[in-house]
Amino acid sequence: MGPRLLVFGDSLSFHGPEGPCAADEPRLWPNVAAAALGGTADLVAGIGWTARDAWWSLTGDPRVWADLHHVDAVVLAVGSMDTLPSPLPTYLRTGLKYLRPDPVRRVVRKAYLAAQPRLSVAFRGRPAVLPAKLTVQYLDTAVGALRVLRPELPIFGMLPSVHRAAAYGGVHTARPAAAAAMAAWGARAGVPLLDLEAVVGEHVLSGEGNPDGMHWGWKGHAAVGDAMSVLMAPVLAPGHVG
């Protein structure tokens, strides 16, 4: 029986070339990585999840508490959505879904989605969904908690992906600083990080991925899954070569 992975992710973990998929879709990168290691993957994820959402899940989901006693490694596959432009403060943007009555919610949401690309360009991608300082803070707190619970548990992560999404006006100015901050944190914390830009950047920016310009096609998922399995192999499956 191979290793069991617990992956905290955003929509990049479960969106394919045509939209969202069930977590057990074998072509999704967590399952590709697990299969390459001879194991399985459990995915805990949501649309737009940031490092903060992963922390909330880690501390607030009893299913996660149970899984943590049985998994062989954790992957904090979050941080990409943190870097996206957020013209409205996060609490207002995410609160749109709670507006009532329904016709008002639909009108306001449609107006915001129409304005978001223009505002992203006008504000030059700022503010981001989550400042890099907070992304690092939540990741570091999560790793600290995991190491208190299970000191021997291997933990891995990712550097933010890239996008060409029209929904954000193609703007991604917050990514370089966030990636640098996360890379420095990973080195300090002893958490190996997969560089998504190096693995899947060309796939996304060339238009091979999902038409939304952000999510990946199956070729991208395969590349990320294979690269993650290679990163994890020295710890989880000595002798594995990808």
Secondary structure, DSSP 8 states (H G I E B T S, - for coil): ---EEEEEE-GGGTEETTEE--TT-TTSHHHHHHHHTTSEEEEEE-TT--HHHHHHHHHH-HHHHHHTTT-SEEEEE--TGGGSB-SS-HHHHHHGGG-SSHHHHHHHHHHHHHHHHHHHHHTTT-SBSS-HHHHHHHHHHHHHHHHHH-TT--EEEEE------GGGTT--TTHHHHHHHHHHHHHHHT--EEEHHHHHHHHHHTT-S-TTSSS--HHHHHHHHHHHHHHHHHHHSTT---
